[in-house]
Amino acid sequence: MTPFPFSAIVGQDEMKQAMILTAIDASIGGVLVFGDRGTGKSTAVRALAALLPPIKAIKNCPVNSDKAAGVPNWANLKTKRLHEIPTPVVDLPLGATEDRVTGALDIEKALTKGEKAFQPGLLARANRGYLYIDEVNLLEDHIVDLLLDVAQSGENVVEREGLSIRHPARFVLVGSGNPEEGELRPQLLDRFGLSVEVTSPKEIETRVEVIKRRHAFENDNSAFMLRWQAEDAAIRDRILKARKSLKKLKTPDKTLTDVAELCLALGSDGLRGELTLLKAARAYAAWRDDTALTRAHVRDVAPMALRHRLRRDPLDEAGSSTRVARTVEDVLG
């Protein structure tokens, strides 16, 4: 069955907006979604990927490359013809072994036949797409370390017994979890560009609408998909237009000053906060079809770009979202 339409997801506007921004500019660095179970987190990831146009890739390429130069030398492809494939969405389960994530190297075959026999892992399949991790805060430390290395370099390197295999691994990382079940390691937390919080709807009308749409999706799928295809197409067209206009978007120095002053006031470590906030604000401006970045764009995306970068303040019991909103008001008005 085709994924649930992105435009048919009820509410969760901040989560959907964050995912749209990463579709416009993948270098923003992914989305962390914390909140209740059953609030559409995985549904939104698959829906957005299905909404996006297919990507061109060399047939049977293990890393979805669209250029011959990007195909690893161990792939042994018989053809370099391009074909279209859906934007990849790969799940990384909590119990996945290191070999399954990075790929496995056949040492015996390499030594006896001199061939680089490599079985690609999840990171190879996710290249140029999305890597989704549910309960990311429960991920084992050694897998977290692997993801940190790949997120930094955009390349997966597997080394066994003096042999080395490498391939491109650039993807939008989407993680979800419940903060009550454990905290995320600061190093991995910092790698997510945006962070959003989702909750179960409290209004009866909203919950009823969710039930109605899910029932229609499961029991009258053709009519339901037809009903929402125009809305999904409109979102896709806006994303593609925003991608093109992003390069031409003007970024005044006064807005850069706003970005720096806001991050400084919040006490965010390093400069990753400024860089991510700037990218998110630019993507948001392009999404709105504006020609120049303004303070309003920065103000609107600041919570999702900065709430997970705050230092803990034992004297301030307000949540991170409240602290960001308060500081935005003080600094930007």
C-alpha positions in Angstrom: 0.0 0.0 0.0 1.2 3.5 -0.8 2.2 5.7 2.2 -0.3 7.9 3.8 -0.5 11.3 2.1 1.6 14.0 3.7 -1.0 16.7 3.3 -3.7 14.5 5.0 -1.8 14.3 8.3 -3.9 16.1 10.8 -2.2 18.8 12.8 1.5 18.4 13.8 2.3 21.5 11.8 5.7 22.1 13.3 6.9 18.6 12.6 5.6 18.8 9.0 7.3 22.2 8.6 10.6 20.9 9.9 10.6 18.0 7.5 9.7 20.2 4.5 12.6 22.5 5.4 15.0 19.5 5.3 13.5 18.5 1.9 14.4 22.0 0.6 17.9 22.0 2.1 19.2 18.6 3.2 22.3 20.2 4.6 20.2 21.5 7.5 21.0 18.2 9.2 17.9 16.2 9.9 15.0 16.3 12.3 14.6 15.0 15.9 11.0 14.4 16.9 10.3 13.8 20.6 6.8 13.1 21.9 4.0 10.6 22.5 3.7 7.4 20.6 1.2 7.2 17.8 1.4 10.8 16.8 2.4 10.3 13.1 6.2 10.5 13.4 7.1 7.6 11.1 4.0 8.3 8.9 5.3 11.8 8.2 8.7 10.6 7.2 7.4 8.1 4.7 4.7 10.4 3.5 7.2 13.2 2.7 9.6 10.8 0.9 6.7 9.5 -1.2 5.6 13.0 -2.0 9.0 14.0 -3.3 9.8 13.3 -7.0 11.8 10.1 -7.7 15.6 10.4 -7.9 17.7 9.3 -10.8 20.2 6.5 -10.0 22.3 4.0 -11.9 20.5 0.7 -12.2 21.4 -1.7 -9.4 23.8 0.7 -7.8 24.1 -0.2 -4.1 24.5 3.5 -3.1 21.9 5.0 -5.4 24.5 7.1 -7.2 23.5 9.1 -10.3 27.0 9.4 -11.6 29.5 6.7 -12.7 32.2 8.4 -10.6 30.1 7.9 -7.5 29.8 4.2 -7.9 32.2 2.3 -5.6 34.7 0.1 -7.4 33.4 -3.0 -5.7 29.9 -2.7 -7.1 30.8 -4.5 -10.4 27.8 -3.1 -12.3 27.1 -4.4 -15.7 25.5 -1.2 -16.9 25.6 2.5 -16.0 22.1 3.3 -17.3 20.1 5.7 -15.2 16.6 4.9 -14.0 14.2 6.5 -11.5 13.7 5.2 -8.0 11.6 6.5 -5.1 13.4 8.6 -2.6 14.9 6.0 -0.2 13.5 5.7 3.3 15.5 3.2 5.5 14.7 2.1 9.0 17.5 1.6 11.4 16.2 -0.8 14.1 17.5 -0.6 17.7 18.9 -4.1 17.6 20.8 -3.7 14.4 24.4 -5.1 14.4 27.3 -3.0 13.3 27.7 -5.1 10.1 24.1 -4.6 9.2 24.4 -0.8 9.6 27.8 -0.3 7.9 27.9 -3.4 5.7 29.9 -6.6 5.8 33.3 -7.4 4.2 34.0 -11.0 3.2 37.6 -11.4 4.4 38.0 -15.0 3.2 36.9 -14.1 -0.4 39.1 -11.0 -0.4 42.2 -13.0 0.7 41.7 -16.1 -1.5 40.4 -14.4 -4.6 41.7 -10.9 -4.2 38.2 -9.5 -4.6 36.6 -6.8 -2.5 33.5 -8.7 -1.6 31.2 -6.3 0.2 27.6 -6.6 1.3 26.2 -3.1 1.6 24.5 -2.1 4.8 21.7 0.3 5.8 23.9 3.4 5.3 24.5 2.5 1.7 20.7 2.0 1.1 19.9 5.3 2.7 22.3 7.4 0.6 20.4 10.3 -1.0 17.4 9.6 1.1 16.2 9.3 4.7 17.5 7.2 7.5 14.8 6.9 10.2 15.5 5.8 13.8 12.6 5.2 16.1 13.5 5.3 19.8 16.8 7.0 18.9 17.5 7.8 22.5 17.8 4.0 23.2 20.3 3.4 20.4 23.4 1.5 21.5 26.5 3.7 22.0 28.7 2.0 19.4 26.0 2.6 16.7 25.7 6.2 17.8 29.5 6.6 17.3 29.2 5.1 13.8 26.4 7.6 12.9 28.4 10.5 14.3 31.4 9.6 12.1 29.2 9.2 9.0 27.2 12.4 9.7 30.5 14.3 9.9 32.1 13.0 6.8 29.2 12.0 4.5 31.1 8.8 3.9 30.9 5.3 5.3 34.3 3.5 5.8 34.5 -0.2 6.7 37.9 -1.6 7.7 38.6 -5.3 8.4 41.9 -7.0 8.6 43.8 -4.3 6.8 41.2 -4.0 4.0 39.1 -0.9 3.5 35.9 -0.1 1.8 34.3 3.3 1.5 31.2 4.7 -0.1 29.1 7.9 0.0 26.5 8.0 2.8 24.6 11.3 2.7 21.1 11.2 4.0 18.6 13.2 6.1 18.6 11.7 9.6 15.2 11.6 11.3 15.0 10.3 14.8 12.0 9.9 17.1 11.6 9.0 20.7 10.0 9.6 24.1 12.1 11.7 26.4 10.7 9.9 29.4 12.5 6.7 28.3 16.0 8.2 28.3 18.1 11.1 27.1 20.0 11.4 23.9 23.7 11.6 23.9 24.8 15.3 23.5 27.1 14.5 20.6 24.3 12.9 18.6 21.7 15.5 19.7 23.9 18.2 18.3 24.0 16.5 14.9 20.2 17.0 14.4 19.6 20.2 12.7 16.0 20.7 13.9 14.1 19.4 16.9 10.3 19.4 17.3 8.0 18.3 20.0 4.7 16.5 19.3 1.8 15.7 21.5 -1.5 13.8 21.1 -4.3 16.1 20.2 -6.5 17.2 23.0 -9.5 18.3 21.0 -12.3 15.8 20.3 -12.9 17.1 16.8 -9.2 16.7 15.9 -9.1 13.1 17.2 -12.3 12.3 15.3 -10.8 13.7 12.1 -7.6 11.5 12.5 -9.8 8.4 12.9 -11.9 9.3 9.9 -8.9 9.9 7.6 -7.1 6.7 8.7 -10.3 4.7 8.3 -10.8 6.1 4.7 -7.1 5.4 3.9 -7.4 1.7 5.0 -10.9 1.0 3.6 -11.3 3.2 0.5 -7.7 3.7 -0.4 -8.1 4.7 -4.1 -10.7 7.4 -3.4 -8.7 8.7 -0.4 -5.5 9.0 -2.3 -7.3 10.7 -5.2 -8.8 13.2 -2.7 -5.3 14.3 -1.4 -3.1 13.9 -4.5 -3.6 17.6 -5.5 -2.6 18.9 -2.1 0.5 16.6 -2.1 1.4 17.8 -5.6 1.1 21.4 -4.5 3.5 20.8 -1.6 6.0 19.0 -4.0 5.9 21.9 -6.5 6.5 24.4 -3.7 9.5 22.4 -2.4 11.0 22.1 -5.9 10.5 25.9 -6.5 12.1 26.7 -3.1 15.1 24.5 -3.9 15.7 26.6 -7.1 15.1 30.0 -5.5 17.3 29.2 -2.4 20.5 30.1 -4.3 19.1 33.5 -5.3 17.8 34.4 -1.8 19.3 37.6 -0.4 20.8 37.4 3.1 21.3 40.9 4.6 24.0 41.5 7.2 21.5 42.8 9.7 19.7 39.4 9.6 23.0 37.6 10.2 23.5 39.9 13.2 20.1 38.8 14.5 21.1 35.2 14.2 24.3 35.7 16.0 22.8 37.8 18.8 20.0 35.3 19.4 22.4 32.3 19.7 24.7 34.3 21.9 21.9 35.2 24.2 20.8 31.6 24.5 24.3 30.5 25.3 24.4 27.7 22.6 27.7 26.0 22.3 29.9 26.5 19.2 28.6 27.9 16.0 26.5 25.0 14.8 23.4 26.7 16.2 24.0 29.9 14.1 24.7 27.9 10.9 21.7 25.7 11.3 19.4 28.6 12.2 20.6 30.4 9.1 20.0 27.5 6.8 16.5 26.8 8.3 15.5 30.4 8.1 16.7 30.6 4.4 14.8 27.4 3.5 11.7 28.8 5.3 12.0 32.1 3.3 12.3 30.2 0.1 9.3 28.0 1.0 7.3 31.2 1.5 8.5 32.5 -1.9 10.2 35.5 -0.3 13.2 37.1 -2.0 15.2 38.1 1.0 15.8 36.7 4.5 14.2 38.8 7.3 14.0 38.8 11.1 10.5 37.3 10.8 11.9 34.2 9.2 14.5 33.8 11.9 12.0 34.3 14.6 9.6 31.7 13.2 12.2 28.8 12.9 14.3 29.6 16.0 12.5 27.2 18.3 13.0 24.2 16.1 16.6 25.1 15.3 17.7 25.9 18.9 15.6 24.3 21.6 17.8 21.2 21.7 21.0 23.2 21.9 20.4 24.9 25.2 22.6 24.4 28.2 20.8 23.2 31.3 19.9 25.9 33.8 19.0 24.4 37.2 17.6 27.7 38.3 15.2 27.9 35.3 12.4 25.3 35.4 10.9 26.5 32.1 11.1 24.1 29.2 13.5 24.6 26.4 10.8 25.8 24.0 9.7 28.4 26.5 13.3 29.6 27.1 13.8 30.0 23.3 10.5 31.9 22.9 11.4 34.2 25.8 14.8 34.9 24.4 13.5 35.5 20.9 11.1 38.0 22.3 13.8 39.8 24.2 16.4 39.9 21.4 14.2 40.2 18.2 11.1 41.7 19.6 
